[in-house]
């Protein structure tokens, strides 16, 4: 076990264990969603696209 983990408060260690358990239990789709949410560039791109969609700034599929 690393020194950093040994020095952690017991409460912090329990929370990390719980987080590890939750992450292991994610489905593939949930893992991919989390990966996108943690990727700031991807998240900004999706957010920008949603804003454009709300404003009606769309490209018809036949013009792609």
Phi, psi and omega in degrees: 000140183289158179299321181300317181292320179298327183277350182291150172295146182303323179298316179298319180296317178298317180296322177294320177297318179296317178299316178300318179296316180297315181297321178295332183273359181288144174286171179300315181297318179294320178297317180294321178296316178299318179300318179293316181297328180277345179270103186301321181294315179295317180297318178297320180297316178294317179299317179297317179297320178295320177297317179297320179297316179297326180278356181082013180275079183241156174251122178303146185299330180284353178256005180294000000 
